[in-house]
Amino acid sequence: MKILVCDSDREFCESFINKIYSYGGEDIVKPFNNAFALVTYICDVARGDVDVLYINIRLGTDSGVEVASDLQCLYPSLKVIFMSEQNDCADLIFAANPSFFILKYGDEVWMEEAYRRVTLLVNEDLHRMLTVRYKGNVIKIPFNKIYYMENSGHKIIFYTEDSSYESILNMNSLLKLLPAQFIQCHRSYVVNIDKIKMMNADRLELMNMAEIPLSKTYYRNVKAVLYSEGIL
């Protein structure tokens, strides 16, 4: 996993990173002592390619909760574990979407358990999300939010519930990354079968009212899959 630790106490950061390494995972861990350095690294250097952020709820004059919340708006798959010297801030942390909360000098067993659980969450995401590069950033798109994908030139455009993304991929490479809920319906289109509302002779109508082409080459296979899934 790619893990960042942000705390204004440099000595604590270093000792905590050693603690993470002692858990035995194959992790890359980096320390940060202020919000500016952290945000700059995630947005400009890592481009969102970070799995877990351990962050103190208080970073000098900055709020670690607000920093984490802003980062999660940009990178929703980022797992956040809040840290604090005292257990008096449970109401504050829910301004973001925390995975866990730990006391900096709390129970060692619980610290390791938090690490173990967040590792499981990251690994689960690998099977539920498609990771692509979009405008230089790493974007993780949940499979269940993708309606369809279009091959346009040398790129693939991903259409989701509320947005679209593009990445440099070819169709063969894309198909190897997708679970069984996706099926090719045209040489340039792949569709999420869970999003299909209606099938016609030459097109598919989706739940969001979008229509995509259905070619004769793939018609019989698409029809058979939809029947087997009880969609038709």
C-alpha positions in Angstrom: 0.0 0.0 0.0 1.0 3.6 -0.4 0.6 5.2 3.0 1.2 8.8 4.2 1.5 9.9 7.8 0.9 13.6 8.6 1.6 14.9 12.1 3.4 18.1 13.2 5.5 16.1 15.6 8.4 14.9 13.5 9.7 12.5 16.1 6.3 10.8 16.4 6.0 10.6 12.6 9.3 8.7 12.3 8.5 6.3 15.2 5.0 5.7 13.8 6.3 4.9 10.4 8.6 2.3 11.9 5.6 0.8 13.7 3.8 0.5 10.4 6.7 -1.3 8.8 6.8 -3.7 11.8 3.3 -4.9 10.8 4.9 -6.8 7.9 3.1 -5.4 4.9 4.8 -4.4 1.7 4.1 -0.7 2.1 5.6 2.6 0.9 5.2 5.1 3.8 6.1 8.8 3.7 6.0 11.4 6.5 4.6 14.9 6.4 4.6 17.6 9.1 2.2 20.1 7.7 -0.9 20.4 5.6 0.7 22.3 2.7 3.4 19.7 2.1 0.9 16.9 2.3 -1.6 18.4 -0.1 1.2 19.4 -2.5 2.6 15.9 -2.6 -0.8 14.1 -3.1 -2.1 16.5 -5.8 1.1 17.4 -7.7 3.5 14.5 -7.1 1.4 11.4 -6.4 -1.5 12.7 -8.5 -3.9 10.9 -6.2 -2.1 7.6 -6.2 -2.3 7.2 -2.4 -4.2 4.4 -0.6 -4.1 5.4 3.1 -3.6 8.7 5.0 -2.9 8.7 8.8 -3.5 12.3 9.8 -3.7 14.2 13.1 -6.9 16.1 13.5 -4.9 19.1 14.6 -2.0 20.3 12.4 -0.8 23.5 14.0 -3.3 26.1 12.9 -4.8 23.8 10.3 -7.6 21.3 10.8 -6.6 17.8 9.8 -10.2 16.9 9.4 -10.8 19.7 6.9 -7.7 18.7 5.0 -8.7 15.1 4.8 -12.3 16.0 3.8 -11.0 18.2 0.9 -8.7 15.5 -0.3 -11.5 12.9 -0.2 -13.6 15.2 -2.4 -10.8 15.0 -5.0 -9.9 11.3 -4.4 -13.0 9.5 -2.9 -11.2 6.2 -2.6 -8.6 7.6 -0.1 -8.8 5.8 3.2 -8.3 8.1 6.2 -7.3 7.2 9.7 -7.5 10.1 12.1 -5.1 10.4 15.0 -5.2 12.5 18.2 -3.5 12.9 21.5 -6.9 12.8 23.3 -10.2 11.1 22.9 -12.5 14.1 22.8 -13.1 14.7 19.1 -15.4 12.0 17.9 -17.9 14.5 16.6 -15.3 16.4 14.6 -13.9 13.5 12.5 -17.2 12.8 10.7 -16.8 16.0 8.7 -14.7 13.7 6.6 -15.2 10.0 5.8 -12.9 8.3 8.2 -12.0 4.6 8.1 -10.8 4.6 11.7 -9.7 6.8 14.6 -6.7 6.0 16.9 -5.1 7.6 19.8 -1.4 8.5 19.1 -0.2 6.8 22.3 -3.1 4.4 22.7 -3.4 0.6 22.7 -0.7 -1.0 20.4 -3.1 -3.9 19.6 -5.8 -1.5 18.4 -3.2 0.4 16.2 -2.2 -2.8 14.5 -5.9 -3.9 14.1 -6.7 -0.6 12.5 -3.8 -1.2 10.0 -5.1 -4.7 9.3 -8.6 -3.5 8.7 -7.7 -0.7 6.4 -5.5 -3.1 4.4 -8.5 -5.2 3.9 -10.5 -2.2 2.7 -7.8 -1.2 0.2 -7.6 -4.8 -1.2 -11.4 -5.0 -1.5 -11.3 -1.8 -3.6 -8.9 -3.4 -6.0 -11.7 -5.8 -7.0 -14.5 -3.2 -7.0 -12.8 -0.4 -8.8 -11.1 0.4 -12.1 -7.9 2.4 -11.7 -7.1 4.7 -14.6 -5.0 7.8 -15.3 -7.1 10.8 -16.2 -5.4 14.2 -16.9 -2.3 13.1 -15.1 -4.2 12.0 -12.0 -4.9 8.4 -10.8 -8.7 8.0 -10.7 -10.4 5.0 -9.1 -13.9 4.4 -10.6 -16.3 2.0 -8.8 -17.4 -0.6 -11.4 -21.0 -0.2 -10.3 -21.0 3.5 -11.3 -19.8 2.9 -14.9 -22.6 2.8 -17.5 -20.5 2.1 -20.6 -17.2 2.7 -22.2 -16.4 4.0 -25.6 -13.2 3.4 -27.7 -12.4 6.7 -29.3 -9.2 6.9 -31.3 -6.3 5.9 -29.0 -8.3 6.4 -25.8 -11.2 4.9 -23.8 -13.9 7.2 -22.5 -15.6 6.0 -19.3 -19.2 7.2 -18.7 -20.4 7.1 -15.1 -23.5 8.2 -13.3 -22.5 11.9 -13.2 -19.3 12.3 -15.1 -16.9 11.0 -17.8 -13.2 10.2 -17.8 -10.7 9.1 -20.4 -7.6 7.1 -20.4 -5.1 5.9 -23.0 -6.1 2.2 -23.3 -7.0 -0.1 -26.2 -10.0 -2.3 -26.2 -8.2 -5.6 -25.6 -6.4 -4.2 -22.6 -9.6 -2.8 -21.2 -11.5 -6.1 -21.5 -8.9 -7.9 -19.4 -9.5 -5.4 -16.5 -13.2 -5.8 -16.4 -15.4 -8.2 -14.3 -18.2 -10.3 -15.8 -20.8 -7.6 -15.4 -19.4 -5.9 -18.5 -20.0 -7.1 -22.1 -18.8 -5.9 -25.4 -21.8 -4.8 -27.6 -20.0 -3.1 -30.5 -16.4 -3.0 -31.6 -16.1 0.4 -29.9 -18.4 -0.1 -26.9 -18.5 -2.0 -23.7 -21.6 -1.8 -21.5 -22.4 -2.6 -17.8 -25.2 -5.2 -18.1 -26.7 -4.0 -14.8 -27.4 -0.6 -16.4 -29.3 -1.9 -19.4 -33.0 -0.9 -19.5 -34.0 -2.1 -23.0 -32.5 -4.0 -25.9 -33.4 -3.2 -29.5 -32.2 -4.6 -32.8 -29.4 -2.2 -33.2 -29.0 -0.3 -29.9 -29.2 -0.6 -26.1 -31.1 1.9 -24.0 -29.6 2.4 -20.5 -31.0 3.4 -17.2 -29.8 6.9 -17.6 -31.6 7.2 -21.0 -28.3 7.0 -22.9 -28.4 4.9 -26.1 -25.4 3.0 -27.4 -25.0 0.9 -30.6 -25.5 -2.8 -30.7 -23.8 -4.4 -33.7 -24.9 -7.6 -35.4 -21.5 -9.2 -34.5 -22.4 -9.0 -30.8 -26.2 -9.2 -30.9 -26.6 -12.9 -30.2 -24.1 -13.0 -27.3 -25.5 -9.9 -25.7 -29.1 -11.3 -25.9 -28.0 -14.6 -24.4 -26.3 -12.9 -21.5 -29.2 -10.7 -20.8 -31.6 -13.7 -20.8 -29.3 -15.6 -18.5 -29.2 -12.7 -16.1 -33.0 -12.3 -16.2 -32.8 -8.8 -17.7 -34.8 -9.8 -20.8 
